[in-house]
Amino acid sequence: MRRALRAAGVPCPGSVEYDGKSGPEAAAAGLPLPLVVKPVDSMGSRAVRRVDSRGELREACRAAVAASRSGRAVIEEYMDGPELSLDAIVWRGRVTVCGVADRIIRFPPFFVEMGHTMWSALPADDRSAVERVFTDGIRALGIDNGAAKGDIKLTSRGPMVGEIAARLSGGYMSGWTFPLASGVEVTRAALRVAAGLEPGDLPEPVPGQPNVLEVSLA
């Protein structure tokens, strides 16, 4: 993902892959603190953590490699600023962003999502900038038919991609929060596309109509 985004000029943090076979300090030498260490292929923010000193790096990498099915980790720059969660439906290359939510992240130095608020409290211009980076990332990754879910951070350097995956959001978001907060049945649309059908009517979601929801996962 990181390689494809960088090749397309989509903003994302600098990163290196760590294979667990040598000291991580050398691998991360070109990246400034603070850092984030994460498994290449895990889920649910397992073994993802912020590293504020070189002394914390070795233990963070050990935990990330242990949580990775392929025994690899990613070491990357830390992105400051609020984090947003976005879902989109893609039909024959046309991207429709169906909603934007503020993620509620707790328990530093780890990144545990405890809920989300939809609609985002960001100003409209910031939200539009985040949506543009998300859409550019979807195209860079070759997602031209199906669903896409993005975790985008609005950093001091502008929006940057944390993650984009070819799926809908979990944590009740796509199934409950989207239709209740925006009237957009994003799961239905994704199922139609998966069956080779047009997604159907995807009305432009209106922030705050009919509801603004805050969902806690605690």
Phi, psi and chi 1 to 4 in degrees:
 res  aa     phi    psi   chi1   chi2   chi3   chi4
   1 MET       -  -49.6  179.7 -171.2   68.1      -
   2 ARG   -61.0  -42.1  -70.4  -79.5 -178.8 -105.9
   3 ARG   -62.8  -43.6  -73.9 -167.0  -66.6  -93.3
   4 ALA   -66.2  -40.1      -      -      -      -
   5 LEU   -65.2  -44.9  -66.0  174.8      -      -
   6 ARG   -63.0  -39.7  -79.9 -164.1  -69.5  -90.7
   7 ALA   -63.1  -29.9      -      -      -      -
   8 ALA   -93.8    0.1      -      -      -      -
   9 GLY    75.8   21.4      -      -      -      -
  10 VAL   -84.7  128.2  178.2      -      -      -
  11 PRO   -64.8  127.3   18.6  -28.9      -      -
  12 CYS  -155.3  163.6   61.6      -      -      -
  13 PRO   -69.8  150.6   25.5  -34.8      -      -
  14 GLY   -62.9  142.0      -      -      -      -
  15 SER  -153.5  159.1   63.3      -      -      -
  16 VAL  -136.9  152.5  -64.7      -      -      -
  17 GLU   -91.1  141.2 -176.4  177.5  -33.9      -
  18 TYR  -122.6  125.8  173.3   60.9      -      -
  19 ASP   -92.7    0.5   60.6    9.5      -      -
  20 GLY    77.4    4.7      -      -      -      -
  21 LYS  -102.4   -6.2  -62.4  176.5 -178.3  176.9
  22 SER  -143.4 -177.3   59.1      -      -      -
  23 GLY   -69.7  132.6      -      -      -      -
  24 PRO   -71.9  -18.4   26.6  -34.1      -      -
  25 GLU   -58.9  -42.1  -64.1   84.9   -0.9      -
  26 ALA   -67.5  -40.0      -      -      -      -
  27 ALA   -62.3  -36.7      -      -      -      -
  28 ALA   -96.3   10.5      -      -      -      -
  29 ALA   -59.6  -30.6      -      -      -      -
  30 GLY   -88.7    1.4      -      -      -      -
  31 LEU  -106.3  135.9  -61.7  174.6      -      -
  32 PRO   -80.3  148.9   31.0  -35.6      -      -
  33 LEU   -73.4  153.2  -68.1  168.5      -      -
  34 PRO   -74.9  162.9   27.0  -33.3      -      -
  35 LEU  -121.8  165.5  -60.6  167.8      -      -
  36 VAL  -124.6  132.8  174.0      -      -      -
  37 VAL  -114.0  135.1  175.4      -      -      -
  38 LYS  -149.3  152.8   58.8 -177.7   69.2  172.0
  39 PRO   -65.9  149.6  -14.8   28.0      -      -
  40 VAL   -65.9  -37.5  164.4      -      -      -
  41 ASP  -142.1   72.7   47.4    2.9      -      -
  42 SER  -132.6 -159.1 -169.1      -      -      -
  43 MET  -155.7  165.7   61.8 -173.9   72.1      -
  44 GLY    63.8   27.9      -      -      -      -
  45 SER    61.4   21.2  -63.8      -      -      -
  46 ARG   -64.7  126.7 -173.3  174.2  -68.4  109.2
  47 ALA    62.6   23.7      -      -      -      -
  48 VAL   -96.5  127.9  179.0      -      -      -
  49 ARG  -153.7  156.5   64.0  162.7  -65.9  172.8
  50 ARG   -84.4  141.8  172.1  172.9  164.2  158.2
  51 VAL  -121.3  121.0  170.6      -      -      -
  52 ASP  -102.4   -7.0  -68.5  -55.5      -      -
  53 SER  -146.6  156.6   69.4      -      -      -
  54 ARG   -63.1  -27.2  -60.8  -68.2  172.1 -177.3
  55 GLY   -66.9  -26.3      -      -      -      -
  56 GLU   -83.8  -12.0  -62.3  172.6  -13.8      -
  57 LEU   -67.0  -42.8 -175.7   60.2      -      -
  58 ARG   -62.3  -45.7 -171.9  174.2  -68.7  -92.0
  59 GLU   -67.3  -39.0  173.7   55.8   27.3      -
  60 ALA   -63.4  -40.4      -      -      -      -
  61 CYS   -69.0  -37.8  -74.2      -      -      -
  62 ARG   -59.7  -45.0 -175.3 -158.3   63.0   77.1
  63 ALA   -66.7  -39.1      -      -      -      -
  64 ALA   -68.1  -42.3      -      -      -      -
  65 VAL   -63.1  -39.4  167.1      -      -      -
  66 ALA   -64.9  -29.8      -      -      -      -
  67 ALA   -88.5   -2.8      -      -      -      -
  68 SER   -96.3  131.9  165.5      -      -      -
  69 ARG   -65.1  -28.9  -74.4  167.2  -66.7 -174.5
  70 SER  -100.5    3.6   60.5      -      -      -
  71 GLY    70.6   34.2      -      -      -      -
  72 ARG  -130.5  155.3  -63.3  173.9  -63.5  150.5
  73 ALA  -132.2  162.2      -      -      -      -
  74 VAL  -114.6  131.6  172.2      -      -      -
  75 ILE  -111.6  123.8  -53.9  170.2      -      -
  76 GLU  -142.4  165.4   63.0 -174.5   28.8      -
  77 GLU   -63.7  144.2  -64.5  175.4  -76.0      -
  78 TYR   -77.2  136.1  171.4   73.8      -      -
  79 MET  -104.5  122.4  -65.2 -179.6  -72.6      -
  80 ASP   -80.2  172.9   61.0   -5.9      -      -
  81 GLY    95.2  171.7      -      -      -      -
  82 PRO   -70.2  152.6   26.1  -34.5      -      -
  83 GLU  -110.9  138.9 -175.1  168.7  -15.7      -
  84 LEU  -123.0  150.7  -62.2  104.4      -      -
  85 SER  -115.2  130.5 -174.1      -      -      -
  86 LEU  -130.0  145.1  -58.4   89.3      -      -
  87 ASP  -121.8  147.1  -85.3   30.6      -      -
  88 ALA  -142.4  152.5      -      -      -      -
  89 ILE  -109.5  133.2  -62.0  -63.3      -      -
  90 VAL  -118.3  122.5 -171.0      -      -      -
  91 TRP  -128.1  111.3  172.3 -110.4      -      -
  92 ARG    52.5   43.3  -65.5 -179.1  177.2  176.1
  93 GLY    87.7   -9.3      -      -      -      -
  94 ARG   -90.8  120.8 -178.6  175.5 -178.0  -89.2
  95 VAL   -97.9  125.7  178.6      -      -      -
  96 THR  -117.2  110.7  -59.2      -      -      -
  97 VAL   -77.0  121.8  177.7      -      -      -
  98 CYS   -97.8   -8.7  -62.5      -      -      -
  99 GLY   171.4  157.7      -      -      -      -
 100 VAL  -133.8  128.9 -176.3      -      -      -
 101 ALA  -127.9  148.0      -      -      -      -
 102 ASP   -82.5  127.2  -67.2  -37.0      -      -
 103 ARG   -86.4  139.5  -59.2 -173.8   79.5 -163.9
 104 ILE  -102.8  104.2  -57.2  169.0      -      -
 105 ILE  -107.5  132.6  -52.8  -65.3      -      -
 106 ARG  -132.7  176.8  -64.0  -71.9 -174.5  -93.5
 107 PHE    64.8   53.3  -54.9  109.8      -      -
 108 PRO   -61.0  148.3   24.5  -33.7      -      -
 109 PRO   -82.9    9.6   34.0  -37.6      -      -
 110 PHE   -91.1  171.8  -55.1   99.7      -      -
 111 PHE  -126.6   88.1  -59.4   88.6      -      -
 112 VAL  -109.9  118.2 -179.1      -      -      -
 113 GLU   -77.8  121.6 -177.5 -179.2    4.5      -
 114 MET  -105.0    3.0  -63.9  -57.6  -66.1      -
 115 GLY   157.7 -174.6      -      -      -      -
 116 HIS  -154.5  154.5   49.3  -96.1      -      -
 117 THR  -119.6  128.3  -59.3      -      -      -
 118 MET  -131.0  121.6 -172.1  174.4  178.8      -
 119 TRP   -88.4  162.8  -79.0   79.6      -      -
 120 SER   -61.7  145.5  169.3      -      -      -
 121 ALA   -83.8    0.1      -      -      -      -
 122 LEU   -64.8  148.6  -76.6  179.3      -      -
 123 PRO   -58.4  154.7  -21.3   31.6      -      -
 124 ALA   -58.0  -39.8      -      -      -      -
 125 ASP   -63.9  -41.9  -72.1  -11.3      -      -
 126 ASP   -65.8  -41.0  -73.2  -21.0      -      -
 127 ARG   -63.4  -40.6 -164.0  165.4   59.3 -121.4
 128 SER   -63.6  -39.5  -65.0      -      -      -
 129 ALA   -64.0  -40.7      -      -      -      -
 130 VAL   -63.1  -42.9  167.0      -      -      -
 131 GLU   -63.3  -38.1  -69.5 -177.7   18.3      -
 132 ARG   -64.1  -42.8  -76.4 -165.8  -62.5  -88.2
 133 VAL   -65.8  -39.9  167.1      -      -      -
 134 PHE   -59.7  -48.1  177.7   42.6      -      -
 135 THR   -63.0  -42.5  -60.2      -      -      -
 136 ASP   -61.3  -39.1  -70.8  -14.8      -      -
 137 GLY   -66.1  -40.0      -      -      -      -
 138 ILE   -58.0  -45.2  -70.0  170.8      -      -
 139 ARG   -69.2  -37.4  -68.2 -178.7  172.2  135.2
 140 ALA   -63.5  -31.8      -      -      -      -
 141 LEU   -87.4   -2.5  -65.2  173.8      -      -
 142 GLY    76.9   22.4      -      -      -      -
 143 ILE   -83.3   97.3  -56.0  172.5      -      -
 144 ASP  -111.7   -2.7   55.5   10.7      -      -
 145 ASN  -157.6  118.5 -134.5   43.9      -      -
 146 GLY   134.5 -142.9      -      -      -      -
 147 ALA  -119.2  158.3      -      -      -      -
 148 ALA  -144.9  138.6      -      -      -      -
 149 LYS  -126.2  132.0  178.9  -95.8 -169.5  -62.2
 150 GLY  -126.8  141.8      -      -      -      -
 151 ASP  -109.6  108.9  -63.4  -28.5      -      -
 152 ILE  -118.7  134.4  -47.3  -66.1      -      -
 153 LYS  -106.5  135.9  -63.2 -159.0   78.1  170.2
 154 LEU   -92.8   92.1 -176.8   59.0      -      -
 155 THR   -89.7  175.6   76.6      -      -      -
 156 SER   -65.8  -14.9   55.8      -      -      -
 157 ARG  -100.1    5.5  -66.3  177.2  -75.0  171.8
 158 GLY   107.2  179.2      -      -      -      -
 159 PRO   -64.3  138.6  -18.2   30.7      -      -
 160 MET  -138.4  146.6  -60.3  178.4   72.7      -
 161 VAL   -81.2  122.1  175.9      -      -      -
 162 GLY   -83.9  -48.0      -      -      -      -
 163 GLU  -158.9  144.9  176.2 -170.7   36.2      -
 164 ILE  -134.7  130.1  -65.0  176.9      -      -
 165 ALA  -129.8  153.4      -      -      -      -
 166 ALA   -86.0   66.0      -      -      -      -
 167 ARG  -163.1  174.8   61.0  173.0  175.3   84.0
 168 LEU   -90.3  167.3  -67.7  176.2      -      -
 169 SER   -65.9  151.1  -68.2      -      -      -
 170 GLY   -98.9 -157.2      -      -      -      -
 171 GLY    60.5   35.8      -      -      -      -
 172 TYR    71.1   -1.8  -54.1  111.4      -      -
 173 MET   -67.3  -54.2 -171.6  169.9  176.3      -
 174 SER   -69.8  -32.9   56.2      -      -      -
 175 GLY   -81.5  -33.2      -      -      -      -
 176 TRP  -116.6  -53.9  -65.7    4.3      -      -
 177 THR   -65.2  -44.5  -49.7      -      -      -
 178 PHE   -59.7  -55.4  -91.4   87.3      -      -
 179 PRO   -64.4  -33.6   19.0  -30.6      -      -
 180 LEU   -75.3  -33.8  -69.7  172.2      -      -
 181 ALA   -90.1  -23.1      -      -      -      -
 182 SER  -130.6  -15.6   70.6      -      -      -
 183 GLY    81.8    2.2      -      -      -      -
 184 VAL   -93.3  118.9  177.9      -      -      -
 185 GLU   -86.9   78.4  -68.5  -74.7   -6.2      -
 186 VAL   -68.6  -32.7   66.6      -      -      -
 187 THR   -67.0  -41.4  -56.9      -      -      -
 188 ARG   -60.9  -44.1  177.9  178.7 -178.7  -86.7
 189 ALA   -62.8  -41.5      -      -      -      -
 190 ALA   -65.1  -38.3      -      -      -      -
 191 LEU   -65.7  -39.6  -73.4  169.3      -      -
 192 ARG   -62.8  -44.8  -72.1 -177.8   59.6   86.2
 193 VAL   -63.5  -39.9  172.1      -      -      -
 194 ALA   -62.5  -27.2      -      -      -      -
 195 ALA   -90.4    5.4      -      -      -      -
 196 GLY    83.5   15.9      -      -      -      -
 197 LEU  -105.1  156.6  -56.0  172.6      -      -
 198 GLU   -60.0  148.1  -67.8 -171.9   12.6      -
 199 PRO   -66.5  -13.9   21.3  -31.7      -      -
 200 GLY    87.0 -170.0      -      -      -      -
 201 ASP   -69.7  119.8 -175.9   28.9      -      -
 202 LEU  -116.8   85.0  -72.6  172.5      -      -
 203 PRO   -63.4  148.5   25.1  -33.9      -      -
 204 GLU   -59.8  116.9 -174.2   69.7   24.0      -
 205 PRO   -66.5  140.9   23.8  -31.7      -      -
 206 VAL  -110.0  116.2  179.3      -      -      -
 207 PRO   -53.9  127.9  -25.1   34.7      -      -
 208 GLY    85.9    0.4      -      -      -      -
 209 GLN  -120.9  125.3  -61.8  -67.4  -30.5      -
 210 PRO   -86.0  -10.1   30.6  -35.6      -      -
 211 ASN  -141.1  155.6  -63.1  -64.0      -      -
 212 VAL  -111.9  124.2  173.7      -      -      -
 213 LEU  -113.8  139.6  -64.9 -177.4      -      -
 214 GLU  -116.5  120.2 -179.9  165.5  -38.4      -
 215 VAL  -112.4  125.9  177.0      -      -      -
 216 SER  -104.1  135.9  173.4      -      -      -
 217 LEU   -98.7    4.3  -54.9 -177.5      -      -
 218 ALA   -68.1      -      -      -      -      -
